[in-house]
């Protein structure tokens, strides 16, 4: 078992990260590709051991859940290797001196991104591999050239310790300096590390309350730092009358499958289904939820929070309970609730809330005007989904501005659960979904969180970073005098 990391040890770990940052800033993308590949290879080799530990500590099944999560963890390390090889992340721009520049003579000025410095990563409970010690935030920060101090999650301490050992050994063996990664344990260790002057940025995935508290600490420091918090979402799904009429049963089944996936413990779980009031899908929905077995939640703390949140929602006077099986101690069947659009609008503050677990709320809208009013009222989130037919183009076009204002990822005739990792992915949204909606915590663009731009004006070629030299020795993309 792990013990609380002492303030003295936290200082030692962060100080080592600061020392490593100076060395990492001088590394080439090709060197960091080798580190990421070595880490991916080592984790892949240790996958049986790590998956077994994850299953023991989280109640998640090995097949297919944890096995697929292990594949994803290894893949994202290698994907960031592709980002480094591509080189576009540097945003290298070269403007040569120009005496005839329209606004007056222009000096030679060149700009690119550099690593921001040591990054504190708060690991998540619900993805013990993909969003944990060797997870997406860690991979993105290492790719950017930043050392990482990992705050282990108390929900899987043994897994965290073993994953860290595999990751650290692989990185050091591939040539990364001491201090490239460090790990701290315990309730207060994350707060202590976040306040350390050596930490330059932080990333967090978790609850709105916990993330907001840490965000405020990051901003209250003598020198505030970027805090990239992903705080969850209710992820509304809008269904048009045409979609109900032409494939209502299919929509009902897909919705139930999505909100119960992983026992509803995904930040992208569809927590609201907006249906036309005369949808007639109650029986299809009930048939689908009755077929879903009870599932264990990650741990006792999450089970307790889910039970409390569900009691508040189900007991609300405006709510009708469509289906609510008797809850177990740690295993829960799906719960389905509904409310009229008018009642939701009148009491959105108590109804438009995330309930982390296998429960979802149907909101029945009377007409298009009420639907627009509902979308204007909803809290922003990570995703917004539209289930519609091609013939609904005008209706959907009318809703798109409101949907775009709500979320960072819009989904057409799909479901929000399941986030692919790719170049075009966006996993973020306006607060309270995230603290920094202009960034993503998933996909290749996640590297941008841990980089900052610097311009060099008037420097001789020999003193410029290689990506900004006219010779371009790394052969990476440049924008020269405005032309790629």
PAGU-187755 format. One record per residue (C-alpha): residue in three letters; chain; x, y, z. Coordinates in Angstrom, 2 decimals. Example, Ala and Ser with C-alpha at 12.3 -4.5 7.8 and 13.67 -1.06 7.14 Angstrom:
BEGIN
ALA, A, 12.30, -4.50, 7.80
SER, A, 13.67, -1.06, 7.14
***
This chain:
BEGIN
UNK, A, 0.00, 0.00, 0.00
UNK, A, 1.12, 3.57, -0.69
UNK, A, 1.32, 6.26, 1.98
UNK, A, 0.79, 10.02, 1.92
UNK, A, 3.71, 11.77, 0.23
UNK, A, 5.31, 14.21, 2.65
UNK, A, 5.72, 17.91, 1.80
UNK, A, 9.49, 17.37, 1.85
UNK, A, 9.24, 14.57, -0.71
UNK, A, 6.88, 16.63, -2.87
UNK, A, 9.41, 19.45, -2.88
UNK, A, 12.16, 16.98, -3.85
UNK, A, 10.06, 15.53, -6.69
UNK, A, 9.04, 18.92, -8.09
UNK, A, 12.60, 20.26, -7.78
UNK, A, 13.83, 17.26, -9.78
UNK, A, 11.17, 18.01, -12.41
UNK, A, 12.36, 21.63, -12.64
UNK, A, 15.92, 20.42, -13.23
UNK, A, 14.70, 17.96, -15.85
UNK, A, 12.68, 20.68, -17.60
UNK, A, 15.84, 22.54, -18.53
UNK, A, 17.21, 19.39, -20.15
UNK, A, 13.95, 18.42, -21.85
UNK, A, 13.68, 21.87, -23.43
UNK, A, 16.89, 21.10, -25.34
UNK, A, 15.77, 17.72, -26.67
UNK, A, 14.71, 17.11, -30.24
UNK, A, 11.31, 15.78, -31.26
UNK, A, 13.06, 12.66, -32.53
UNK, A, 14.50, 11.98, -29.08
UNK, A, 11.09, 12.30, -27.46
UNK, A, 9.61, 9.97, -30.07
UNK, A, 12.05, 7.30, -28.86
UNK, A, 10.98, 7.86, -25.26
UNK, A, 7.29, 7.55, -26.09
UNK, A, 7.89, 4.41, -28.15
UNK, A, 9.89, 2.88, -25.30
UNK, A, 7.09, 3.68, -22.85
UNK, A, 4.48, 2.20, -25.19
UNK, A, 6.51, -0.97, -25.66
UNK, A, 7.04, -1.41, -21.90
UNK, A, 3.37, -0.86, -21.06
UNK, A, 2.31, -3.25, -23.79
UNK, A, 4.66, -5.89, -22.39
UNK, A, 3.25, -5.37, -18.88
UNK, A, -0.38, -5.24, -20.03
UNK, A, -1.49, -8.54, -18.46
UNK, A, -0.22, -7.48, -15.04
UNK, A, -1.61, -3.96, -15.27
UNK, A, -5.04, -5.05, -16.50
UNK, A, -5.31, -7.55, -13.66
UNK, A, -4.45, -4.85, -11.10
UNK, A, -6.97, -2.47, -12.66
UNK, A, -9.71, -5.09, -12.47
UNK, A, -8.92, -5.82, -8.84
UNK, A, -9.07, -2.18, -7.74
UNK, A, -11.91, -0.73, -9.86
UNK, A, -14.59, -3.44, -10.39
UNK, A, -14.18, -2.91, -14.15
UNK, A, -14.20, -6.07, -16.28
UNK, A, -11.02, -7.18, -18.00
UNK, A, -12.90, -7.99, -21.22
UNK, A, -13.59, -5.97, -23.17
UNK, A, -13.29, -2.81, -21.09
UNK, A, -9.81, -2.86, -19.53
UNK, A, -8.19, -4.70, -22.42
UNK, A, -9.43, -2.06, -24.86
UNK, A, -8.34, 0.67, -22.46
UNK, A, -4.85, -0.81, -22.39
UNK, A, -4.74, -0.77, -26.19
UNK, A, -5.83, 2.85, -26.13
UNK, A, -3.17, 3.79, -23.57
UNK, A, -0.40, 2.33, -25.70
UNK, A, -1.86, 3.81, -28.89
UNK, A, -1.99, 7.37, -27.58
UNK, A, 1.71, 7.31, -26.65
UNK, A, 2.55, 6.28, -30.19
UNK, A, 0.10, 8.79, -31.66
UNK, A, 1.94, 11.63, -29.95
UNK, A, 5.10, 10.25, -31.52
UNK, A, 3.44, 10.94, -34.87
UNK, A, 2.67, 14.48, -33.70
UNK, A, 6.35, 15.04, -32.96
UNK, A, 7.43, 13.61, -36.30
UNK, A, 4.92, 15.82, -38.11
UNK, A, 6.34, 18.95, -36.41
UNK, A, 3.34, 21.22, -37.01
UNK, A, 2.89, 21.52, -33.22
UNK, A, 5.90, 23.90, -33.14
UNK, A, 3.99, 26.48, -35.25
UNK, A, 7.36, 27.66, -36.61
UNK, A, 7.02, 30.99, -38.40
UNK, A, 9.86, 32.97, -40.00
UNK, A, 9.40, 36.58, -41.05
UNK, A, 12.57, 37.92, -42.67
UNK, A, 13.46, 41.58, -42.36
UNK, A, 11.51, 43.63, -44.92
UNK, A, 12.29, 47.30, -45.50
UNK, A, 9.16, 47.65, -47.67
UNK, A, 6.67, 46.18, -45.19
UNK, A, 3.45, 48.28, -45.61
UNK, A, 3.32, 49.45, -41.99
UNK, A, 7.00, 50.39, -41.95
UNK, A, 10.28, 48.49, -42.03
UNK, A, 9.92, 45.06, -40.43
UNK, A, 12.68, 43.46, -38.38
UNK, A, 13.60, 39.80, -38.70
UNK, A, 11.27, 38.00, -36.28
UNK, A, 10.69, 34.29, -35.78
UNK, A, 8.19, 32.48, -33.59
UNK, A, 7.63, 28.92, -32.32
UNK, A, 6.32, 27.09, -29.30
UNK, A, 8.43, 25.85, -26.39
UNK, A, 7.63, 23.54, -23.45
UNK, A, 5.75, 25.30, -20.66
UNK, A, 7.62, 23.47, -17.87
UNK, A, 6.75, 20.87, -15.22
UNK, A, 3.14, 19.70, -15.48
UNK, A, 1.08, 18.35, -12.58
UNK, A, -1.35, 15.66, -13.77
UNK, A, -4.33, 14.71, -11.57
UNK, A, -5.32, 11.21, -12.67
UNK, A, -8.93, 10.11, -13.11
UNK, A, -10.90, 7.39, -11.34
UNK, A, -13.04, 6.14, -14.21
UNK, A, -10.24, 5.35, -16.69
UNK, A, -7.51, 3.77, -14.56
UNK, A, -5.23, 3.26, -17.56
UNK, A, -6.12, 5.75, -20.31
UNK, A, -6.55, 8.79, -18.02
UNK, A, -4.15, 7.80, -15.29
UNK, A, -0.42, 7.55, -14.66
UNK, A, 0.59, 6.83, -18.26
UNK, A, -2.56, 8.36, -19.68
UNK, A, -3.40, 11.00, -22.22
UNK, A, -2.33, 14.05, -20.19
UNK, A, 1.00, 12.46, -19.34
UNK, A, 1.59, 11.47, -22.98
UNK, A, 0.75, 14.96, -24.24
UNK, A, 3.00, 16.67, -21.68
UNK, A, 5.96, 14.38, -22.37
UNK, A, 5.52, 14.91, -26.11
UNK, A, 5.60, 18.66, -25.53
UNK, A, 8.91, 18.27, -23.70
UNK, A, 7.54, 18.80, -20.20
UNK, A, 8.36, 16.75, -17.10
UNK, A, 5.30, 15.31, -15.38
UNK, A, 4.46, 15.09, -11.69
UNK, A, 1.61, 12.60, -11.36
UNK, A, -1.00, 12.81, -8.61
UNK, A, -2.07, 9.18, -8.18
UNK, A, -5.80, 8.54, -7.77
UNK, A, -6.79, 6.89, -4.47
UNK, A, -9.19, 4.60, -6.33
UNK, A, -6.36, 2.48, -7.76
UNK, A, -3.13, 3.01, -5.77
UNK, A, -1.48, -0.35, -6.51
UNK, A, -2.10, 0.03, -10.22
UNK, A, -0.75, 3.59, -10.09
UNK, A, 2.45, 2.50, -8.36
UNK, A, 3.10, -0.35, -10.77
UNK, A, 2.27, 1.68, -13.89
UNK, A, 4.59, 4.43, -12.69
UNK, A, 7.40, 1.92, -12.18
UNK, A, 6.99, 0.59, -15.73
UNK, A, 6.75, 4.09, -17.23
UNK, A, 9.68, 5.54, -15.28
UNK, A, 11.98, 2.62, -16.03
UNK, A, 11.17, 2.77, -19.74
UNK, A, 11.76, 6.51, -20.01
UNK, A, 15.05, 6.43, -18.11
UNK, A, 16.17, 3.44, -20.15
UNK, A, 15.48, 5.34, -23.37
UNK, A, 17.62, 8.28, -22.24
UNK, A, 15.15, 10.63, -20.56
UNK, A, 16.73, 12.53, -17.65
UNK, A, 16.04, 11.84, -13.99
UNK, A, 12.99, 13.81, -12.88
UNK, A, 11.16, 13.42, -16.20
UNK, A, 8.34, 11.74, -14.29
UNK, A, 7.51, 11.68, -10.58
UNK, A, 4.50, 10.56, -8.57
UNK, A, 2.80, 11.68, -5.35
UNK, A, 0.12, 9.98, -3.24
UNK, A, -2.46, 11.11, -0.73
UNK, A, -5.38, 13.49, -0.27
UNK, A, -3.34, 16.65, 0.30
UNK, A, -0.39, 15.89, -1.96
UNK, A, -2.06, 17.26, -5.07
UNK, A, -2.88, 20.57, -3.41
UNK, A, 0.64, 20.86, -1.99
UNK, A, 2.17, 20.14, -5.40
UNK, A, -0.22, 22.54, -7.15
UNK, A, 0.98, 25.34, -4.90
UNK, A, 4.66, 24.55, -5.52
UNK, A, 6.32, 27.37, -7.49
UNK, A, 8.06, 24.82, -9.71
UNK, A, 4.80, 23.59, -11.27
UNK, A, 4.05, 25.46, -14.50
UNK, A, 0.67, 23.95, -15.49
UNK, A, -1.83, 21.37, -14.27
UNK, A, -4.32, 18.99, -15.88
UNK, A, -7.31, 17.44, -14.14
UNK, A, -10.18, 15.08, -14.98
UNK, A, -12.86, 14.66, -12.35
UNK, A, -15.79, 16.29, -10.59
UNK, A, -16.90, 19.87, -11.02
UNK, A, -16.53, 20.58, -7.30
UNK, A, -13.03, 19.13, -7.05
UNK, A, -11.86, 20.67, -10.30
UNK, A, -13.20, 24.11, -9.44
UNK, A, -11.46, 24.05, -6.04
UNK, A, -8.13, 23.20, -7.70
UNK, A, -8.72, 25.77, -10.46
UNK, A, -9.17, 28.45, -7.82
UNK, A, -5.95, 27.39, -6.08
UNK, A, -4.04, 27.55, -9.37
UNK, A, -5.32, 31.07, -9.98
UNK, A, -4.67, 32.22, -6.40
UNK, A, -0.96, 31.40, -6.56
UNK, A, 1.43, 34.39, -6.45
UNK, A, 2.10, 33.45, -10.08
UNK, A, -1.10, 31.88, -11.45
UNK, A, -0.67, 28.94, -13.82
UNK, A, -2.85, 27.36, -16.51
UNK, A, -5.21, 24.77, -15.05
UNK, A, -6.77, 22.48, -17.64
UNK, A, -9.77, 20.99, -15.86
UNK, A, -12.22, 18.59, -17.49
UNK, A, -15.15, 18.62, -15.09
UNK, A, -17.90, 16.55, -16.70
UNK, A, -21.11, 17.24, -18.55
UNK, A, -24.77, 16.25, -19.02
UNK, A, -24.34, 15.85, -22.83
UNK, A, -27.83, 16.54, -24.20
UNK, A, -29.27, 14.50, -27.07
UNK, A, -31.93, 16.15, -29.26
UNK, A, -34.29, 13.88, -31.21
UNK, A, -36.50, 15.31, -33.95
UNK, A, -40.09, 14.25, -34.62
UNK, A, -39.03, 12.74, -37.95
UNK, A, -36.35, 10.59, -36.30
UNK, A, -38.89, 9.37, -33.74
UNK, A, -41.36, 8.49, -36.47
UNK, A, -38.89, 6.74, -38.79
UNK, A, -36.55, 4.96, -36.35
UNK, A, -37.77, 5.63, -32.83
UNK, A, -37.05, 2.15, -31.46
UNK, A, -33.50, 2.30, -32.82
UNK, A, -32.93, 5.67, -31.15
UNK, A, -34.34, 4.37, -27.85
UNK, A, -32.02, 1.36, -27.89
UNK, A, -28.97, 3.41, -28.81
UNK, A, -29.66, 5.92, -26.08
UNK, A, -30.03, 3.28, -23.38
UNK, A, -26.88, 1.53, -24.57
UNK, A, -24.96, 4.80, -24.41
UNK, A, -26.08, 6.05, -20.98
UNK, A, -25.54, 2.62, -19.37
UNK, A, -22.16, 1.95, -21.00
UNK, A, -19.55, 1.43, -18.30
UNK, A, -22.32, 1.81, -15.69
UNK, A, -22.78, 5.42, -16.79
UNK, A, -19.37, 6.40, -15.43
UNK, A, -18.23, 8.32, -18.51
UNK, A, -17.97, 12.10, -18.68
UNK, A, -19.65, 11.81, -22.11
UNK, A, -22.68, 9.85, -20.87
UNK, A, -25.91, 11.29, -22.37
UNK, A, -27.62, 12.58, -19.25
UNK, A, -30.49, 14.31, -21.05
UNK, A, -32.65, 13.04, -23.91
UNK, A, -34.83, 15.76, -25.46
UNK, A, -37.83, 14.09, -27.10
UNK, A, -40.99, 15.56, -28.66
UNK, A, -43.84, 15.32, -26.16
UNK, A, -45.87, 12.86, -28.25
UNK, A, -42.93, 10.51, -28.92
UNK, A, -44.66, 7.29, -27.84
UNK, A, -41.34, 5.59, -27.06
UNK, A, -41.93, 4.72, -23.40
UNK, A, -42.34, 0.98, -24.08
UNK, A, -39.26, 0.83, -26.31
UNK, A, -37.23, 2.63, -23.67
UNK, A, -38.50, 0.42, -20.87
UNK, A, -37.78, -2.71, -22.86
UNK, A, -34.22, -1.53, -23.43
UNK, A, -33.45, -0.57, -19.82
UNK, A, -34.96, -3.78, -18.41
UNK, A, -32.47, -5.75, -20.51
UNK, A, -29.45, -4.03, -18.93
UNK, A, -28.07, -5.91, -15.90
UNK, A, -26.91, -4.23, -12.72
UNK, A, -23.28, -3.12, -12.84
UNK, A, -20.79, -2.35, -10.11
UNK, A, -19.57, 1.21, -9.74
UNK, A, -15.89, 1.98, -9.46
UNK, A, -15.70, 2.27, -5.69
UNK, A, -17.73, 2.95, -2.55
UNK, A, -17.26, 6.71, -2.74
UNK, A, -18.69, 6.88, -6.26
UNK, A, -21.52, 4.51, -5.33
UNK, A, -22.42, 6.72, -2.36
UNK, A, -22.37, 9.88, -4.49
UNK, A, -24.49, 8.25, -7.19
UNK, A, -27.06, 7.02, -4.67
UNK, A, -27.37, 10.50, -3.14
UNK, A, -27.63, 12.24, -6.51
UNK, A, -30.19, 9.77, -7.79
UNK, A, -32.36, 10.16, -4.69
UNK, A, -32.39, 13.94, -5.16
UNK, A, -33.40, 13.66, -8.81
UNK, A, -35.95, 10.87, -8.43
UNK, A, -37.53, 12.60, -5.45
UNK, A, -37.97, 15.92, -7.26
UNK, A, -41.69, 16.78, -7.50
UNK, A, -41.49, 17.51, -11.24
UNK, A, -39.88, 14.15, -12.06
UNK, A, -41.69, 10.99, -13.14
UNK, A, -39.76, 7.77, -12.54
UNK, A, -40.12, 5.52, -15.59
UNK, A, -37.87, 2.75, -14.34
UNK, A, -35.86, 2.40, -11.13
UNK, A, -34.69, -1.03, -10.00
UNK, A, -33.81, -1.63, -6.38
UNK, A, -30.19, -0.50, -5.88
UNK, A, -27.56, -2.82, -4.44
UNK, A, -24.60, -1.93, -2.26
UNK, A, -22.19, -1.36, -5.14
UNK, A, -24.14, -2.63, -8.18
UNK, A, -26.88, -0.59, -9.83
UNK, A, -29.32, -1.19, -12.65
UNK, A, -30.23, 1.69, -14.98
UNK, A, -32.70, 4.33, -13.85
UNK, A, -34.81, 6.28, -16.33
UNK, A, -36.60, 9.51, -15.40
UNK, A, -38.68, 12.03, -17.31
UNK, A, -39.93, 15.60, -16.99
UNK, A, -41.89, 18.03, -19.14
UNK, A, -40.02, 20.77, -20.95
UNK, A, -41.97, 23.44, -19.09
UNK, A, -41.09, 21.99, -15.68
UNK, A, -37.45, 21.61, -16.66
UNK, A, -37.28, 25.25, -17.76
UNK, A, -38.85, 26.36, -14.48
UNK, A, -36.46, 24.33, -12.33
UNK, A, -33.36, 23.80, -14.49
UNK, A, -30.96, 24.63, -11.68
UNK, A, -31.95, 21.48, -9.78
UNK, A, -32.55, 19.25, -12.82
UNK, A, -29.73, 20.14, -15.24
UNK, A, -27.09, 18.29, -13.21
UNK, A, -24.69, 15.45, -13.89
UNK, A, -25.55, 12.20, -12.11
UNK, A, -22.41, 10.06, -12.40
UNK, A, -23.77, 6.56, -12.91
UNK, A, -26.41, 4.65, -14.94
UNK, A, -29.24, 7.20, -14.82
UNK, A, -30.60, 9.59, -17.41
UNK, A, -33.43, 12.12, -17.73
UNK, A, -35.89, 12.46, -20.62
UNK, A, -37.11, 16.01, -21.25
UNK, A, -40.28, 16.16, -23.34
UNK, A, -40.51, 19.37, -25.39
UNK, A, -43.84, 20.67, -26.65
UNK, A, -42.68, 22.29, -29.88
UNK, A, -39.68, 23.79, -31.66
UNK, A, -39.93, 27.04, -29.70
UNK, A, -39.73, 25.19, -26.40
UNK, A, -36.83, 23.11, -27.69
UNK, A, -34.92, 26.29, -28.55
UNK, A, -35.68, 27.64, -25.09
UNK, A, -34.39, 24.45, -23.50
UNK, A, -31.14, 24.55, -25.45
UNK, A, -30.65, 28.19, -24.46
UNK, A, -31.13, 27.25, -20.80
UNK, A, -28.84, 24.19, -20.62
UNK, A, -25.45, 24.27, -18.94
UNK, A, -22.64, 23.98, -21.52
UNK, A, -21.01, 20.59, -21.81
UNK, A, -18.55, 18.40, -23.64
UNK, A, -20.93, 17.10, -26.31
UNK, A, -24.30, 17.77, -27.91
UNK, A, -25.96, 15.15, -30.11
UNK, A, -28.66, 15.44, -32.74
UNK, A, -30.69, 12.42, -33.86
UNK, A, -32.43, 13.48, -37.07
UNK, A, -33.14, 12.60, -40.69
UNK, A, -31.75, 14.23, -43.81
UNK, A, -35.18, 15.77, -44.39
UNK, A, -34.72, 17.67, -41.09
UNK, A, -31.95, 19.84, -42.54
UNK, A, -33.79, 23.14, -42.05
UNK, A, -34.84, 22.22, -38.51
UNK, A, -31.32, 21.20, -37.55
UNK, A, -29.77, 24.26, -39.21
UNK, A, -32.00, 26.39, -36.98
UNK, A, -30.70, 24.56, -33.87
UNK, A, -27.01, 24.47, -34.77
UNK, A, -26.05, 27.89, -33.32
UNK, A, -27.46, 26.87, -29.92
UNK, A, -25.83, 23.43, -30.09
UNK, A, -22.49, 24.95, -31.08
UNK, A, -22.67, 27.33, -28.12
UNK, A, -23.30, 24.38, -25.81
UNK, A, -20.46, 22.00, -26.56
UNK, A, -17.06, 21.29, -28.01
UNK, A, -18.13, 18.21, -29.99
UNK, A, -21.34, 17.92, -31.99
UNK, A, -22.57, 14.46, -33.01
UNK, A, -24.92, 13.64, -35.87
UNK, A, -26.86, 10.38, -35.53
UNK, A, -24.33, 8.83, -33.19
UNK, A, -23.76, 8.70, -29.45
UNK, A, -21.32, 10.71, -27.32
UNK, A, -19.78, 7.78, -25.43
UNK, A, -16.60, 6.55, -27.04
UNK, A, -13.96, 9.17, -27.87
UNK, A, -11.61, 8.33, -30.68
UNK, A, -8.09, 9.74, -30.49
UNK, A, -7.23, 11.56, -33.70
UNK, A, -6.03, 14.80, -35.22
UNK, A, -9.51, 16.34, -35.45
UNK, A, -10.80, 15.33, -32.01
UNK, A, -12.08, 17.98, -29.60
UNK, A, -12.82, 17.03, -25.99
UNK, A, -13.70, 20.21, -24.19
UNK, A, -16.38, 22.83, -23.97
UNK, A, -17.44, 26.01, -22.19
UNK, A, -17.36, 26.03, -18.41
UNK, A, -18.43, 24.00, -16.46
UNK, A, -17.43, 21.28, -18.92
UNK, A, -13.85, 22.55, -18.87
UNK, A, -11.93, 25.46, -17.39
UNK, A, -10.28, 26.30, -20.73
UNK, A, -12.71, 25.75, -23.63
UNK, A, -10.19, 26.80, -26.30
UNK, A, -8.20, 23.59, -25.72
UNK, A, -8.86, 19.85, -25.88
UNK, A, -7.86, 17.17, -23.39
UNK, A, -8.13, 14.39, -26.01
UNK, A, -6.61, 14.00, -29.45
UNK, A, -3.36, 15.29, -30.88
UNK, A, -4.16, 18.97, -30.24
UNK, A, -3.98, 18.23, -26.49
UNK, A, -0.23, 18.90, -26.77
UNK, A, -1.00, 22.62, -27.22
UNK, A, -1.93, 22.91, -23.52
UNK, A, 1.69, 22.37, -22.52
UNK, A, 3.39, 24.70, -24.99
UNK, A, 3.80, 28.46, -25.03
UNK, A, 4.87, 30.69, -27.94
UNK, A, 8.13, 32.67, -27.97
UNK, A, 9.38, 35.10, -30.64
UNK, A, 13.06, 35.75, -31.43
UNK, A, 13.69, 39.18, -32.99
UNK, A, 16.91, 40.08, -34.76
UNK, A, 18.84, 36.98, -33.64
UNK, A, 21.73, 35.63, -35.71
UNK, A, 21.13, 32.25, -37.34
UNK, A, 23.57, 30.44, -35.05
UNK, A, 21.63, 31.44, -31.93
UNK, A, 18.16, 30.53, -33.23
UNK, A, 16.43, 27.26, -32.32
UNK, A, 16.84, 24.75, -35.20
UNK, A, 13.16, 24.92, -36.26
UNK, A, 13.55, 28.67, -36.89
UNK, A, 16.83, 28.58, -38.79
UNK, A, 16.80, 29.20, -42.53
UNK, A, 18.67, 25.91, -42.96
UNK, A, 15.83, 24.12, -41.12
UNK, A, 18.09, 21.24, -39.98
UNK, A, 15.21, 19.23, -38.45
UNK, A, 13.31, 19.49, -41.73
UNK, A, 10.04, 20.39, -39.97
UNK, A, 7.24, 22.61, -41.30
UNK, A, 7.85, 26.38, -41.38
UNK, A, 5.73, 29.33, -42.45
UNK, A, 8.22, 31.64, -44.19
UNK, A, 7.17, 35.23, -44.88
UNK, A, 3.55, 34.15, -44.63
UNK, A, 3.85, 31.15, -46.93
UNK, A, 3.96, 27.52, -45.76
***
